[in-house]
């Protein structure tokens, strides 16, 4: 059953060790903040120096950096992002993110809603 309101302290919290079948060197934390029929919103917390392996999705993701600095590569382009910056991971394009000098937190919305972690 879908909830219309989810308080952060009550949301589903998942420690992930891989994304799209690719292992992480350390775990990251996902909080499911909202999930509907057409989209999923998560909060991702990644420890300093941790990165996701290059991976590709069959869905679109847009995101917003809340805290920390992130190095993101989409295709052949690498960008440095900080609080207030947004991003797009297009369908079928390889990408990765790395928390730089401190823990990083970002919001990510996936459409259609797809849980790509374990």
Buried (B, 14 or more C-beta within 10 A) or exposed (E): EEEEEBEEEEBEEBEBEBBBEEEBEEBBBBBBBBBEEEBBBBBBBBBBEBBBBEBEBEBBBBBBBBBBBBBBBBEEEEEEBEBEBEBEBBEEBBBBBBBBEEBBBBBBBBBEBBEBBE
